[in-house]
Amino acid sequence: MKLQGKRVVFIGGSSGIGLASAKVVAAEGASLVLVGRSEEKLKQAQEIINAEVEIYSVDVTQEDKVNTFFQEIGMFDHLVMTPFDSYMGSFLDLDSAAAHAVFACKFWGQYYAAKHGAPKLSNEGSITFFSGISGRKPFEKLSAIASVNGAIEALCRTLSIELAPIRVNVIAPGLIDTPLLDSFGADVKSMVLDSAAAKSPVSRVGRPEEPAHGIVFLMENGFVNGEVLHVDGGMRFS
């Protein structure tokens, strides 16, 4: 268990892929620091994981709050970021404020965390960003999130050199069955999942624990740096 005794910070670790990843990493022996906006969700996640877990309620879109958080927690070994805020809509109709909100959370939230978290990381540590399939495969009505995903991957490549020996990588998941899809309603969710499964080379959508195992690989393998690890069942080629 290479993560035994390691301290891992999860930004966005209270639900969905973040929570699933935190559970997998805890099972590998690491102690966790979970960060999210909702203290209630963080407490629920803490109970679900049932391991050594610290929780902090932080708005990652506020750089001063992110900086304060990292100053408070001290040194750690790995940083994983899964924040997500998505607005769908055609490019011409989508309110620009919605696009700004997507960037504020998923791009700037990860940017701030990397900037202020890197000085607290051990030299053998790593940073794992999250992008997504829309950064490589075009989808209608996802212009904002696709732009963020592309920006995150470009940032990773630069930081993999600039922050060395700290390693910097990206997980790029495809469609994953998480509670986020529940907000669409049961009928729409079922339609989305069935449609995606029909187009996927593996004939299904992803499960939250599958990107989670990718995170463990990127943390444990000390010779992987500047990589975008696609966990999408090959859908980017379909």
PyRosetta script that sets phi, psi and omega in degrees:
from pyrosetta import init, pose_from_sequence

init()
pose = pose_from_sequence("MKLQGKRVVFIGGSSGIGLASAKVVAAEGASLVLVGRSEEKLKQAQEIINAEVEIYSVDVTQEDKVNTFFQEIGMFDHLVMTPFDSYMGSFLDLDSAAAHAVFACKFWGQYYAAKHGAPKLSNEGSITFFSGISGRKPFEKLSAIASVNGAIEALCRTLSIELAPIRVNVIAPGLIDTPLLDSFGADVKSMVLDSAAAKSPVSRVGRPEEPAHGIVFLMENGFVNGEVLHVDGGMRFS")
pose.set_psi(1, 93.6)
pose.set_omega(1, -174.6)
pose.set_phi(2, -67.5)
pose.set_psi(2, -18.5)
pose.set_omega(2, -179.2)
pose.set_phi(3, -93.6)
pose.set_psi(3, 1.1)
pose.set_omega(3, 178.3)
pose.set_phi(4, -57.3)
pose.set_psi(4, 124.8)
pose.set_omega(4, 179.3)
pose.set_phi(5, 82.1)
pose.set_psi(5, -2.4)
pose.set_omega(5, 178.4)
pose.set_phi(6, -83.6)
pose.set_psi(6, 151.9)
pose.set_omega(6, 178.6)
pose.set_phi(7, -111.0)
pose.set_psi(7, 121.8)
pose.set_omega(7, -173.4)
pose.set_phi(8, -120.4)
pose.set_psi(8, 129.0)
pose.set_omega(8, 176.9)
pose.set_phi(9, -98.7)
pose.set_psi(9, 126.5)
pose.set_omega(9, 177.1)
pose.set_phi(10, -112.5)
pose.set_psi(10, 116.4)
pose.set_omega(10, 171.4)
pose.set_phi(11, -90.4)
pose.set_psi(11, 117.5)
pose.set_omega(11, -176.0)
pose.set_phi(12, 85.2)
pose.set_psi(12, 37.0)
pose.set_omega(12, -174.5)
pose.set_phi(13, -98.3)
pose.set_psi(13, 16.6)
pose.set_omega(13, -174.3)
pose.set_phi(14, -98.1)
pose.set_psi(14, -5.3)
pose.set_omega(14, -179.8)
pose.set_phi(15, -159.8)
pose.set_psi(15, 169.0)
pose.set_omega(15, 173.2)
pose.set_phi(16, 55.7)
pose.set_psi(16, -137.0)
pose.set_omega(16, -178.4)
pose.set_phi(17, -61.2)
pose.set_psi(17, -38.6)
pose.set_omega(17, -179.2)
pose.set_phi(18, -60.6)
pose.set_psi(18, -45.4)
pose.set_omega(18, 179.8)
pose.set_phi(19, -67.3)
pose.set_psi(19, -44.0)
pose.set_omega(19, 178.2)
pose.set_phi(20, -59.9)
pose.set_psi(20, -40.3)
pose.set_omega(20, -179.8)
pose.set_phi(21, -67.2)
pose.set_psi(21, -41.4)
pose.set_omega(21, 179.3)
pose.set_phi(22, -61.5)
pose.set_psi(22, -39.7)
pose.set_omega(22, 178.5)
pose.set_phi(23, -63.3)
pose.set_psi(23, -43.7)
pose.set_omega(23, -179.5)
pose.set_phi(24, -65.5)
pose.set_psi(24, -43.5)
pose.set_omega(24, -178.8)
pose.set_phi(25, -66.8)
pose.set_psi(25, -38.1)
pose.set_omega(25, 177.2)
pose.set_phi(26, -63.1)
pose.set_psi(26, -37.7)
pose.set_omega(26, 178.8)
pose.set_phi(27, -66.1)
pose.set_psi(27, -21.0)
pose.set_omega(27, 177.3)
pose.set_phi(28, -85.6)
pose.set_psi(28, 1.7)
pose.set_omega(28, 174.1)
pose.set_phi(29, 100.9)
pose.set_psi(29, 2.2)
pose.set_omega(29, -178.8)
pose.set_phi(30, -81.8)
pose.set_psi(30, 154.2)
pose.set_omega(30, 168.8)
pose.set_phi(31, -93.5)
pose.set_psi(31, 147.4)
pose.set_omega(31, -170.1)
pose.set_phi(32, -118.9)
pose.set_psi(32, 148.1)
pose.set_omega(32, 168.4)
pose.set_phi(33, -123.2)
pose.set_psi(33, 111.3)
pose.set_omega(33, -178.7)
pose.set_phi(34, -98.4)
pose.set_psi(34, 133.8)
pose.set_omega(34, -178.8)
pose.set_phi(35, -125.4)
pose.set_psi(35, 132.4)
pose.set_omega(35, 177.3)
pose.set_phi(36, -161.8)
pose.set_psi(36, 176.7)
pose.set_omega(36, -179.2)
pose.set_phi(37, -81.4)
pose.set_psi(37, -37.5)
pose.set_omega(37, -173.1)
pose.set_phi(38, -95.0)
pose.set_psi(38, 114.7)
pose.set_omega(38, 177.8)
pose.set_phi(39, -64.6)
pose.set_psi(39, -34.3)
pose.set_omega(39, 178.9)
pose.set_phi(40, -62.2)
pose.set_psi(40, -46.8)
pose.set_omega(40, 179.0)
pose.set_phi(41, -64.9)
pose.set_psi(41, -37.3)
pose.set_omega(41, 179.0)
pose.set_phi(42, -63.4)
pose.set_psi(42, -41.4)
pose.set_omega(42, 178.9)
pose.set_phi(43, -65.9)
pose.set_psi(43, -38.9)
pose.set_omega(43, 176.8)
pose.set_phi(44, -63.3)
pose.set_psi(44, -42.7)
pose.set_omega(44, 178.2)
pose.set_phi(45, -62.9)
pose.set_psi(45, -40.2)
pose.set_omega(45, 178.6)
pose.set_phi(46, -58.6)
pose.set_psi(46, -41.5)
pose.set_omega(46, 179.1)
pose.set_phi(47, -70.1)
pose.set_psi(47, -39.4)
pose.set_omega(47, -178.9)
pose.set_phi(48, -65.4)
pose.set_psi(48, -43.7)
pose.set_omega(48, -177.0)
pose.set_phi(49, -69.1)
pose.set_psi(49, -38.8)
pose.set_omega(49, 175.2)
pose.set_phi(50, 54.5)
pose.set_psi(50, 50.9)
pose.set_omega(50, 178.2)
pose.set_phi(51, -146.3)
pose.set_psi(51, -165.1)
pose.set_omega(51, 179.2)
pose.set_phi(52, -77.0)
pose.set_psi(52, 102.8)
pose.set_omega(52, -173.7)
pose.set_phi(53, -135.3)
pose.set_psi(53, 123.9)
pose.set_omega(53, 169.5)
pose.set_phi(54, -98.3)
pose.set_psi(54, 146.6)
pose.set_omega(54, 179.0)
pose.set_phi(55, -126.4)
pose.set_psi(55, 143.7)
pose.set_omega(55, 179.1)
pose.set_phi(56, -140.5)
pose.set_psi(56, 128.1)
pose.set_omega(56, 175.9)
pose.set_phi(57, -90.5)
pose.set_psi(57, 113.7)
pose.set_omega(57, -175.5)
pose.set_phi(58, -140.3)
pose.set_psi(58, 134.7)
pose.set_omega(58, 172.2)
pose.set_phi(59, -87.4)
pose.set_psi(59, 105.1)
pose.set_omega(59, -173.1)
pose.set_phi(60, -71.9)
pose.set_psi(60, -8.1)
pose.set_omega(60, 175.9)
pose.set_phi(61, -80.6)
pose.set_psi(61, -7.1)
pose.set_omega(61, -179.3)
pose.set_phi(62, -106.8)
pose.set_psi(62, 106.3)
pose.set_omega(62, -172.9)
pose.set_phi(63, -60.3)
pose.set_psi(63, -38.8)
pose.set_omega(63, -178.5)
pose.set_phi(64, -63.6)
pose.set_psi(64, -36.3)
pose.set_omega(64, 178.8)
pose.set_phi(65, -70.6)
pose.set_psi(65, -37.2)
pose.set_omega(65, 177.2)
pose.set_phi(66, -64.8)
pose.set_psi(66, -44.4)
pose.set_omega(66, 178.9)
pose.set_phi(67, -60.9)
pose.set_psi(67, -45.7)
pose.set_omega(67, 179.2)
pose.set_phi(68, -60.1)
pose.set_psi(68, -42.5)
pose.set_omega(68, 179.3)
pose.set_phi(69, -57.5)
pose.set_psi(69, -49.4)
pose.set_omega(69, -177.1)
pose.set_phi(70, -68.9)
pose.set_psi(70, -30.1)
pose.set_omega(70, 175.6)
pose.set_phi(71, -66.7)
pose.set_psi(71, -32.0)
pose.set_omega(71, -177.0)
pose.set_phi(72, -76.9)
pose.set_psi(72, -35.8)
pose.set_omega(72, -169.2)
pose.set_phi(73, -85.5)
pose.set_psi(73, -15.9)
pose.set_omega(73, 179.1)
pose.set_phi(74, 78.6)
pose.set_psi(74, -157.3)
pose.set_omega(74, -173.6)
pose.set_phi(75, -77.3)
pose.set_psi(75, 151.9)
pose.set_omega(75, 176.2)
pose.set_phi(76, -154.3)
pose.set_psi(76, 180.0)
pose.set_omega(76, -169.9)
pose.set_phi(77, -110.1)
pose.set_psi(77, -34.0)
pose.set_omega(77, -177.9)
pose.set_phi(78, -143.6)
pose.set_psi(78, 146.1)
pose.set_omega(78, 177.9)
pose.set_phi(79, -122.8)
pose.set_psi(79, 125.1)
pose.set_omega(79, 178.6)
pose.set_phi(80, -123.8)
pose.set_psi(80, 134.3)
pose.set_omega(80, -175.9)
pose.set_phi(81, -128.4)
pose.set_psi(81, 120.0)
pose.set_omega(81, 179.0)
pose.set_phi(82, -127.4)
pose.set_psi(82, 34.3)
pose.set_omega(82, -179.3)
pose.set_phi(83, -67.8)
pose.set_psi(83, 147.7)
pose.set_omega(83, -177.0)
pose.set_phi(84, -148.2)
pose.set_psi(84, 132.1)
pose.set_omega(84, 174.6)
pose.set_phi(85, -150.0)
pose.set_psi(85, 114.5)
pose.set_omega(85, -171.3)
pose.set_phi(86, -128.2)
pose.set_psi(86, 137.1)
pose.set_omega(86, 172.4)
pose.set_phi(87, -124.9)
pose.set_psi(87, 127.6)
pose.set_omega(87, 178.0)
pose.set_phi(88, -100.1)
pose.set_psi(88, 146.2)
pose.set_omega(88, 177.5)
pose.set_phi(89, 165.4)
pose.set_psi(89, 151.6)
pose.set_omega(89, 178.0)
pose.set_phi(90, -60.8)
pose.set_psi(90, 148.2)
pose.set_omega(90, -174.5)
pose.set_phi(91, -54.8)
pose.set_psi(91, -44.2)
pose.set_omega(91, -176.4)
pose.set_phi(92, -73.5)
pose.set_psi(92, -23.7)
pose.set_omega(92, -177.0)
pose.set_phi(93, -98.7)
pose.set_psi(93, -22.7)
pose.set_omega(93, -176.2)
pose.set_phi(94, -67.6)
pose.set_psi(94, 126.9)
pose.set_omega(94, 178.8)
pose.set_phi(95, -60.7)
pose.set_psi(95, 134.1)
pose.set_omega(95, -179.1)
pose.set_phi(96, -61.6)
pose.set_psi(96, -28.3)
pose.set_omega(96, 177.8)
pose.set_phi(97, -63.2)
pose.set_psi(97, -35.0)
pose.set_omega(97, 177.9)
pose.set_phi(98, -66.5)
pose.set_psi(98, -40.8)
pose.set_omega(98, 177.5)
pose.set_phi(99, -63.9)
pose.set_psi(99, -40.5)
pose.set_omega(99, 176.7)
pose.set_phi(100, -61.2)
pose.set_psi(100, -38.5)
pose.set_omega(100, -179.5)
pose.set_phi(101, -64.7)
pose.set_psi(101, -39.2)
pose.set_omega(101, 177.5)
pose.set_phi(102, -62.4)
pose.set_psi(102, -46.0)
pose.set_omega(102, 178.7)
pose.set_phi(103, -65.4)
pose.set_psi(103, -39.2)
pose.set_omega(103, -177.8)
pose.set_phi(104, -58.8)
pose.set_psi(104, -41.2)
pose.set_omega(104, -178.0)
pose.set_phi(105, -84.4)
pose.set_psi(105, -60.7)
pose.set_omega(105, -168.5)
pose.set_phi(106, -79.2)
pose.set_psi(106, -34.1)
pose.set_omega(106, 177.0)
pose.set_phi(107, -89.5)
pose.set_psi(107, -61.8)
pose.set_omega(107, -175.0)
pose.set_phi(108, -66.1)
pose.set_psi(108, -32.3)
pose.set_omega(108, 176.1)
pose.set_phi(109, -60.2)
pose.set_psi(109, -44.4)
pose.set_omega(109, 178.8)
pose.set_phi(110, -72.4)
pose.set_psi(110, -37.4)
pose.set_omega(110, 178.5)
pose.set_phi(111, -60.5)
pose.set_psi(111, -49.6)
pose.set_omega(111, -179.5)
pose.set_phi(112, -61.9)
pose.set_psi(112, -42.3)
pose.set_omega(112, -178.5)
pose.set_phi(113, -63.8)
pose.set_psi(113, -42.7)
pose.set_omega(113, 178.3)
pose.set_phi(114, -65.1)
pose.set_psi(114, -42.7)
pose.set_omega(114, -177.5)
pose.set_phi(115, -62.2)
pose.set_psi(115, -46.9)
pose.set_omega(115, -175.8)
pose.set_phi(116, -91.8)
pose.set_psi(116, -17.5)
pose.set_omega(116, 177.9)
pose.set_phi(117, -85.6)
pose.set_psi(117, -32.3)
pose.set_omega(117, -175.9)
pose.set_phi(118, -54.8)
pose.set_psi(118, -42.1)
pose.set_omega(118, 179.7)
pose.set_phi(119, -64.4)
pose.set_psi(119, -15.1)
pose.set_omega(119, -179.1)
pose.set_phi(120, -99.1)
pose.set_psi(120, -2.3)
pose.set_omega(120, -178.1)
pose.set_phi(121, -85.2)
pose.set_psi(121, 146.4)
pose.set_omega(121, 173.2)
pose.set_phi(122, -70.0)
pose.set_psi(122, 156.0)
pose.set_omega(122, -178.9)
pose.set_phi(123, -64.7)
pose.set_psi(123, -21.1)
pose.set_omega(123, 177.4)
pose.set_phi(124, -92.6)
pose.set_psi(124, 7.7)
pose.set_omega(124, -174.0)
pose.set_phi(125, -86.1)
pose.set_psi(125, -174.3)
pose.set_omega(125, -177.3)
pose.set_phi(126, -150.2)
pose.set_psi(126, 160.3)
pose.set_omega(126, 172.5)
pose.set_phi(127, -121.7)
pose.set_psi(127, 130.3)
pose.set_omega(127, 175.9)
pose.set_phi(128, -120.1)
pose.set_psi(128, 112.9)
pose.set_omega(128, 174.7)
pose.set_phi(129, -85.7)
pose.set_psi(129, 166.3)
pose.set_omega(129, 171.8)
pose.set_phi(130, -122.2)
pose.set_psi(130, 129.8)
pose.set_omega(130, 170.8)
pose.set_phi(131, -116.7)
pose.set_psi(131, -125.3)
pose.set_omega(131, 179.8)
pose.set_phi(132, 172.6)
pose.set_psi(132, 167.4)
pose.set_omega(132, -174.4)
pose.set_phi(133, -60.6)
pose.set_psi(133, -29.4)
pose.set_omega(133, -177.4)
pose.set_phi(134, -69.1)
pose.set_psi(134, -10.9)
pose.set_omega(134, 174.3)
pose.set_phi(135, -73.3)
pose.set_psi(135, -19.1)
pose.set_omega(135, -179.2)
pose.set_phi(136, -116.6)
pose.set_psi(136, -31.5)
pose.set_omega(136, -177.3)
pose.set_phi(137, -116.8)
pose.set_psi(137, 123.4)
pose.set_omega(137, -176.4)
pose.set_phi(138, -74.1)
pose.set_psi(138, 137.3)
pose.set_omega(138, 173.9)
pose.set_phi(139, -130.8)
pose.set_psi(139, 140.3)
pose.set_omega(139, 175.8)
pose.set_phi(140, -63.3)
pose.set_psi(140, 146.0)
pose.set_omega(140, 173.8)
pose.set_phi(141, 69.9)
pose.set_psi(141, 16.0)
pose.set_omega(141, 178.1)
pose.set_phi(142, -123.3)
pose.set_psi(142, 32.5)
pose.set_omega(142, -175.7)
pose.set_phi(143, -61.2)
pose.set_psi(143, -40.9)
pose.set_omega(143, -176.3)
pose.set_phi(144, -68.5)
pose.set_psi(144, -49.9)
pose.set_omega(144, -177.4)
pose.set_phi(145, -69.4)
pose.set_psi(145, -32.8)
pose.set_omega(145, 176.3)
pose.set_phi(146, -63.3)
pose.set_psi(146, -40.3)
pose.set_omega(146, 178.9)
pose.set_phi(147, -64.5)
pose.set_psi(147, -41.2)
pose.set_omega(147, 177.7)
pose.set_phi(148, -63.5)
pose.set_psi(148, -44.3)
pose.set_omega(148, -178.8)
pose.set_phi(149, -60.4)
pose.set_psi(149, -42.3)
pose.set_omega(149, 177.1)
pose.set_phi(150, -63.4)
pose.set_psi(150, -39.6)
pose.set_omega(150, -179.7)
pose.set_phi(151, -66.4)
pose.set_psi(151, -40.7)
pose.set_omega(151, 179.1)
pose.set_phi(152, -61.6)
pose.set_psi(152, -42.8)
pose.set_omega(152, -178.9)
pose.set_phi(153, -67.1)
pose.set_psi(153, -36.4)
pose.set_omega(153, 176.6)
pose.set_phi(154, -67.0)
pose.set_psi(154, -40.5)
pose.set_omega(154, 177.8)
pose.set_phi(155, -61.8)
pose.set_psi(155, -41.8)
pose.set_omega(155, 178.9)
pose.set_phi(156, -56.7)
pose.set_psi(156, -46.9)
pose.set_omega(156, -176.2)
pose.set_phi(157, -61.3)
pose.set_psi(157, -41.0)
pose.set_omega(157, 179.3)
pose.set_phi(158, -68.5)
pose.set_psi(158, -45.3)
pose.set_omega(158, -176.2)
pose.set_phi(159, -70.8)
pose.set_psi(159, -24.1)
pose.set_omega(159, 178.5)
pose.set_phi(160, -63.1)
pose.set_psi(160, -23.1)
pose.set_omega(160, 176.2)
pose.set_phi(161, -95.5)
pose.set_psi(161, -45.9)
pose.set_omega(161, -172.7)
pose.set_phi(162, -70.2)
pose.set_psi(162, -33.0)
pose.set_omega(162, -177.5)
pose.set_phi(163, -96.2)
pose.set_psi(163, 1.2)
pose.set_omega(163, -179.2)
pose.set_phi(164, -53.1)
pose.set_psi(164, 141.8)
pose.set_omega(164, 14.2)
pose.set_phi(165, -85.0)
pose.set_psi(165, -0.5)
pose.set_omega(165, 173.0)
pose.set_phi(166, -61.9)
pose.set_psi(166, 132.0)
pose.set_omega(166, -179.8)
pose.set_phi(167, -90.5)
pose.set_psi(167, 144.2)
pose.set_omega(167, -177.9)
pose.set_phi(168, -130.9)
pose.set_psi(168, 123.1)
pose.set_omega(168, -178.9)
pose.set_phi(169, -137.2)
pose.set_psi(169, 173.7)
pose.set_omega(169, -179.2)
pose.set_phi(170, -132.7)
pose.set_psi(170, 138.5)
pose.set_omega(170, 166.5)
pose.set_phi(171, -98.9)
pose.set_psi(171, 128.9)
pose.set_omega(171, 178.5)
pose.set_phi(172, -118.1)
pose.set_psi(172, 90.3)
pose.set_omega(172, -178.1)
pose.set_phi(173, -79.9)
pose.set_psi(173, 155.8)
pose.set_omega(173, 169.1)
pose.set_phi(174, -87.0)
pose.set_psi(174, -152.8)
pose.set_omega(174, 178.6)
pose.set_phi(175, -72.9)
pose.set_psi(175, 122.5)
pose.set_omega(175, -178.8)
pose.set_phi(176, -116.8)
pose.set_psi(176, 137.0)
pose.set_omega(176, -179.9)
pose.set_phi(177, -78.3)
pose.set_psi(177, 95.4)
pose.set_omega(177, 180.0)
pose.set_phi(178, -124.4)
pose.set_psi(178, 168.4)
pose.set_omega(178, 178.5)
pose.set_phi(179, -58.2)
pose.set_psi(179, -19.4)
pose.set_omega(179, 177.9)
pose.set_phi(180, -57.0)
pose.set_psi(180, -36.1)
pose.set_omega(180, -178.9)
pose.set_phi(181, -70.8)
pose.set_psi(181, -19.7)
pose.set_omega(181, -179.9)
pose.set_phi(182, -63.8)
pose.set_psi(182, -25.7)
pose.set_omega(182, -179.1)
pose.set_phi(183, -67.1)
pose.set_psi(183, -15.9)
pose.set_omega(183, 178.3)
pose.set_phi(184, -77.0)
pose.set_psi(184, -15.9)
pose.set_omega(184, -172.2)
pose.set_phi(185, 94.0)
pose.set_psi(185, 151.6)
pose.set_omega(185, -172.7)
pose.set_phi(186, -59.3)
pose.set_psi(186, -43.8)
pose.set_omega(186, -176.6)
pose.set_phi(187, -66.8)
pose.set_psi(187, -46.1)
pose.set_omega(187, -179.4)
pose.set_phi(188, -67.0)
pose.set_psi(188, -41.1)
pose.set_omega(188, 178.7)
pose.set_phi(189, -59.2)
pose.set_psi(189, -46.1)
pose.set_omega(189, -179.9)
pose.set_phi(190, -61.1)
pose.set_psi(190, -41.0)
pose.set_omega(190, 179.4)
pose.set_phi(191, -64.4)
pose.set_psi(191, -43.5)
pose.set_omega(191, 179.7)
pose.set_phi(192, -62.3)
pose.set_psi(192, -46.3)
pose.set_omega(192, -178.4)
pose.set_phi(193, -65.5)
pose.set_psi(193, -43.0)
pose.set_omega(193, -179.5)
pose.set_phi(194, -64.8)
pose.set_psi(194, -40.9)
pose.set_omega(194, -179.7)
pose.set_phi(195, -65.4)
pose.set_psi(195, -43.4)
pose.set_omega(195, 179.9)
pose.set_phi(196, -66.4)
pose.set_psi(196, -40.4)
pose.set_omega(196, 179.5)
pose.set_phi(197, -63.0)
pose.set_psi(197, -38.4)
pose.set_omega(197, -178.8)
pose.set_phi(198, -65.6)
pose.set_psi(198, -28.7)
pose.set_omega(198, -178.2)
pose.set_phi(199, -91.9)
pose.set_psi(199, -12.2)
pose.set_omega(199, -174.3)
pose.set_phi(200, -82.6)
pose.set_psi(200, 138.7)
pose.set_omega(200, 175.6)
pose.set_phi(201, -59.2)
pose.set_psi(201, -25.2)
pose.set_omega(201, 179.8)
pose.set_phi(202, -100.7)
pose.set_psi(202, 6.4)
pose.set_omega(202, 172.6)
pose.set_phi(203, 62.3)
pose.set_psi(203, 29.7)
pose.set_omega(203, 175.6)
pose.set_phi(204, -163.2)
pose.set_psi(204, 168.8)
pose.set_omega(204, 172.1)
pose.set_phi(205, -93.2)
pose.set_psi(205, 173.7)
pose.set_omega(205, -175.8)
pose.set_phi(206, -84.1)
pose.set_psi(206, 160.4)
pose.set_omega(206, 173.7)
pose.set_phi(207, -105.6)
pose.set_psi(207, 147.7)
pose.set_omega(207, -175.0)
pose.set_phi(208, -54.9)
pose.set_psi(208, -32.4)
pose.set_omega(208, -177.3)
pose.set_phi(209, -73.0)
pose.set_psi(209, -13.8)
pose.set_omega(209, -178.4)
pose.set_phi(210, -74.0)
pose.set_psi(210, -47.0)
pose.set_omega(210, 169.5)
pose.set_phi(211, -61.3)
pose.set_psi(211, -31.2)
pose.set_omega(211, -179.9)
pose.set_phi(212, -59.8)
pose.set_psi(212, -43.2)
pose.set_omega(212, 179.1)
pose.set_phi(213, -67.1)
pose.set_psi(213, -29.5)
pose.set_omega(213, 173.9)
pose.set_phi(214, -64.2)
pose.set_psi(214, -38.8)
pose.set_omega(214, 178.2)
pose.set_phi(215, -61.9)
pose.set_psi(215, -45.3)
pose.set_omega(215, 179.3)
pose.set_phi(216, -59.8)
pose.set_psi(216, -43.3)
pose.set_omega(216, 177.7)
pose.set_phi(217, -58.2)
pose.set_psi(217, -46.2)
pose.set_omega(217, -177.5)
pose.set_phi(218, -67.8)
pose.set_psi(218, -31.0)
pose.set_omega(218, 177.4)
pose.set_phi(219, -74.4)
pose.set_psi(219, -37.6)
pose.set_omega(219, -173.0)
pose.set_phi(220, -84.0)
pose.set_psi(220, -28.9)
pose.set_omega(220, -176.0)
pose.set_phi(221, -89.3)
pose.set_psi(221, 105.3)
pose.set_omega(221, -174.3)
pose.set_phi(222, -75.4)
pose.set_psi(222, 0.9)
pose.set_omega(222, -179.2)
pose.set_phi(223, -111.8)
pose.set_psi(223, 11.7)
pose.set_omega(223, 176.9)
pose.set_phi(224, -107.0)
pose.set_psi(224, 119.0)
pose.set_omega(224, -176.1)
pose.set_phi(225, -149.4)
pose.set_psi(225, 135.2)
pose.set_omega(225, 179.6)
pose.set_phi(226, 74.3)
pose.set_psi(226, 21.5)
pose.set_omega(226, -174.2)
pose.set_phi(227, -99.1)
pose.set_psi(227, 145.9)
pose.set_omega(227, 168.9)
pose.set_phi(228, -106.6)
pose.set_psi(228, 111.6)
pose.set_omega(228, -179.0)
pose.set_phi(229, -95.0)
pose.set_psi(229, 112.3)
pose.set_omega(229, -178.3)
pose.set_phi(230, -85.6)
pose.set_psi(230, 124.5)
pose.set_omega(230, 176.3)
pose.set_phi(231, -122.6)
pose.set_psi(231, 74.9)
pose.set_omega(231, -171.3)
pose.set_phi(232, -136.3)
pose.set_psi(232, 12.4)
pose.set_omega(232, -179.1)
pose.set_phi(233, 64.9)
pose.set_psi(233, 16.1)
pose.set_omega(233, -178.3)
pose.set_phi(234, 82.2)
pose.set_psi(234, 11.6)
pose.set_omega(234, -174.3)
pose.set_phi(235, -66.8)
pose.set_psi(235, -22.7)
pose.set_omega(235, 179.8)
pose.set_phi(236, -65.2)
pose.set_psi(236, -16.7)
pose.set_omega(236, 178.7)
pose.set_phi(237, -96.3)
pose.set_psi(237, -10.6)
pose.set_omega(237, -172.7)
pose.set_phi(238, -85.1)
pose.dump_pdb("model.pdb")
